[in-house]
Amino acid sequence: MKVLVINTGSSSLKYQLIDMTNESVLAKGVCDRIGLEHSFLKHSKVGSDTVVIEKDLYNHKIAVQEVLSALTDSKTGVIKSMDEISAVGHRIVHGGEKFKESVIIDKKVMDAVKECIELAPLHNPSNIVGIEACQQIMPNIPMVAVFDTAFHQTMPSQAYIYALPYELYEKYRLRKYGFHGTSHKYVAYRAAEMLGKPIEELKLVTCHLGNGASVCAVKNGKSIETSMGFTPLQGLCMGTRSGSIDPDIISFLMKKEKMTISDISDFLNKKSGVLGVSGVSSDFRDVQAAAEAGNDRAMLALDIFCYRVKRFIGDYIGLMNGADAVIFTAGIGENNGLIREKVVSDMDFLGIKIDPEKNTVIGKEIDISAADAKVKTLVVPTNEELAIARETIKLLK
Ligand code: ADP
């Protein structure tokens, strides 16, 4: 069984074709600059060189057509025809309160996803366009929707209701949703396998640290709290996002800097975080290089980032009355030993202690705990595409 996984953005479409008999990736790639000049498809067949095909990708439908051409082409392809694709799994950012798990896509599901547009105006419209493009080209292939928010739907109301007038929740479904759910779930289940224990008996803190970053408390296999909120802006300081701030800073800035609401949103989402504090970059490699060269603001940005992650770990261990493991994943969590070390330093009171030697390993699944650590620290590379493909197959069965 071969599953095509699709992750659509406003001008991009990432894909992977996975053979689910052995969970191996056959080919993957990205259509970039869709609807813009100089659009192209970058395609890699496993075991072959990556090819870049320059094409006018006027819209997502043409992009999907090009992906299928690349997958079935005699040189770049890995299948003879699209009939070999058993199903398509789509990543959808926001499922609101309607979707507590993945679903097979039908008309009712599409209507409900459209109703979630106002909760994720930047993401859900592109996801919908991606599904519709695939439906037009592959009308007989079943499609599954996998939501970033679904895993967090198990949070109790005390975690997801903001201390605002309750009517706002009733009127607008204004509440915490949380994101990166597919990743938090994937690494939590993988960690349970590494620990050799049923997930139903574990208390885990998963730290997804990439450009976007969030922490999740996973108790007995369920998300009970997470750091992102109504939008992916809440919580940790991130590459370009401020994370949580005093809400009154907004009116202060609007007055002092004559900013509009849209200026503020842009400012908090795109110009803050590690980029805003360091003034160097949103990419941790650049910021770290600057810090090592003596740039104090770059150092401060890294310190703030690690301090916030540390606080959430402590918070969630408190909430769960203990933890079996802390898990690091995503670009920074998987590859940046310095950040991991700074985050978990001086946490031995809670039983967290890492082995500095093991912590030098990058990008691999590994237990980096010190021999006498009560709480394990694990690095688990995330694989959201595989998680989506697994959910897709599970539903089709
Ligand atoms: P996104 O949220 O866009 O998926 P990623 O998970 O790719 O983000 O994380 C991006 C961050 O991960 C960047 O700040 C980058 O510095 C860091 N990163 C990615 N790969 C590496 C690597 N091989 N070594 C060190 N840092 C890395």
Residues whose N, C-alpha, C, O or C-beta is under 5 A from the ligand:
A	BS01	ADP	L209 G210 N211 G212 S282 D283 F284 R285 A330 G331 I332 N335 N336
